[in-house]
Each structure stands twice: as structure tokens, then as C-alpha cells.
Amino acid sequence: MSIVKALKGTIEHVVITDVEDNTFFAKIEIESPGGSVGVDSRVSDAIVLATLMKVPIYTEEAVFDWAAKHPKPDLSKPAALLIVWPIKRPPPEATSDLSN
């Protein structure tokens, strides 16, 4: 939250951007007087912030593609790892400048 305060901004949304070697990546999109800024974040932190701030959580197409190719974990086993599956697809304008 100190970055948000330093930018005098507000969190607009979170985007789960990619999965690589079973590691998820995310960006927190902050709207500030100077414009929109994407800040790299751990997915767990981004989801917590989005939930607390009641802002949308979006998912890039690459994450949907990955999820479709990988089986969901067996949650009946105590040692199963819980993976947060995509929440919804972002509108095109939400991710158009994330590659910059």
C-alpha cells in the first residue's frame, strides 16, 4: 500500500498475467494523477489487496490456456496444493498496455 500512497493513487484492478514453471505472476494496476501504473506482485498479495479494496481480479488468456491443460488438484488429499483458478477474463482495455 505504500506504493499506492506514494503515487497518490488508487488500485483499479489486479491482473493474473502469466504462469511459468507452475508459478503465477500478477500485476496491480494503480491509477494515479500521473497515469496508470502496473506494479508486479505476488499473486497471493494481489488477490488479498483486490479483495480488501473490492476491485476486479482479471486473468490473461495465457493463464486460462494453462489451466485448461493442467488437471485441478485433488482437494480430498490433505497435502494438496490449492490453486486459485481464473476468476474472469479482462476486458481488452484492461490488459492492452501490460506488455509495455
PyMOL commands that set and color helices and strands:
alter all, ss='L'
color gray80, all
select helices_A, chain A and resi 2-6+43-53+61-69+92-95
alter helices_A, ss='H'
color red, helices_A
select strands_A, chain A and resi 10-20+23-32+35-41+57-59
alter strands_A, ss='S'
color yellow, strands_A
deselect
rebuild
show_as cartoon
